């Protein structure tokens, strides 16, 4: 997957995102992406976003994470990325 892609967000807008990490959670049969719009918060920290990533015919769509179970697993993956462990 490229470092930057164009994707359609949940509002139907085409957005350019920078991919920080992409992963699949087989239990949900879904792919997810941690990404940035290259924004920083008032403390100078990068703002990160997480979405489900759907690819169809070479086009990408960002979709909301649907369940608390998904969020729990995504947070586990994010902790593993930060600590260098396995999710």
C-alpha positions as CSV (number, residue, x, y, z in Angstrom):
1,X,0.0,0.0,0.0
2,X,1.3,3.4,-0.9
3,X,2.2,6.0,1.8
4,X,-0.4,8.4,0.6
5,X,-3.8,7.6,-1.0
6,X,-7.0,9.4,-2.1
7,X,-10.0,7.9,-0.4
8,X,-13.7,8.7,0.0
9,X,-14.6,9.6,3.5
10,X,-17.9,8.9,5.3
11,X,-19.2,12.3,4.1
12,X,-18.6,11.3,0.4
13,X,-15.7,13.7,0.1
14,X,-12.4,12.7,-1.6
15,X,-9.6,13.2,0.8
16,X,-5.8,12.8,0.7
17,X,-4.5,10.8,3.6
18,X,-1.0,9.8,4.8
19,X,-1.0,6.1,5.8
20,X,0.8,5.6,9.2
21,X,-0.1,1.9,9.5
22,X,-2.5,-0.5,7.8
23,X,-3.6,-3.9,9.2
24,X,-6.3,-6.5,9.0
25,X,-8.2,-8.1,11.8
26,X,-9.1,-11.6,10.5
27,X,-11.8,-12.1,13.1
28,X,-13.8,-9.3,11.6
29,X,-12.7,-9.8,8.0
30,X,-11.9,-6.1,7.7
31,X,-8.9,-3.9,7.0
32,X,-8.1,-0.8,9.0
33,X,-5.9,2.1,8.6
34,X,-4.2,4.6,11.0
35,X,-3.8,7.8,9.0
36,X,-3.1,11.5,9.2
37,X,-4.2,14.6,7.3
38,X,-0.8,16.1,8.4
39,X,-2.5,18.1,11.1
40,X,-1.1,18.9,14.6
41,X,-3.0,19.7,17.8
42,X,-2.3,22.7,20.0
43,X,0.5,20.8,21.8
44,X,2.3,20.1,18.5
45,X,1.3,16.5,18.4
46,X,0.2,14.8,15.2
47,X,-3.5,14.2,15.0
48,X,-4.1,10.5,14.0
49,X,-7.4,8.9,12.8
50,X,-8.5,5.3,12.5
51,X,-11.0,4.0,10.0
52,X,-12.0,0.8,8.4
53,X,-10.5,0.8,4.9
54,X,-12.5,-0.7,2.0
55,X,-10.9,-1.2,-1.4
56,X,-13.0,-1.9,-4.4
57,X,-11.7,-1.8,-8.0
58,X,-8.6,0.2,-6.9
59,X,-10.7,2.8,-5.1
60,X,-10.5,3.4,-1.3
61,X,-13.3,4.2,1.0
62,X,-12.9,5.1,4.7
63,X,-15.7,3.7,6.9
64,X,-16.4,4.1,10.6
65,X,-15.4,1.5,13.1
66,X,-18.7,-0.2,14.0
67,X,-18.4,-2.0,17.3
68,X,-16.8,-1.8,20.7
69,X,-15.2,-5.2,20.0
70,X,-13.5,-3.7,17.0
71,X,-12.2,-0.7,18.9
72,X,-10.8,-3.0,21.6
73,X,-8.8,-5.0,19.1
74,X,-7.7,-1.8,17.2
75,X,-6.4,-0.3,20.5
76,X,-4.5,-3.6,21.1
77,X,-2.9,-3.3,17.7
78,X,-2.0,0.3,18.3
79,X,-0.4,-0.5,21.7
80,X,1.6,-3.3,19.9
81,X,2.8,-0.9,17.3
82,X,3.9,1.6,19.9
83,X,5.7,-1.0,22.1
84,X,7.0,-3.2,19.3
85,X,5.0,-6.2,20.5
86,X,2.5,-8.5,18.9
87,X,-1.2,-7.8,19.0
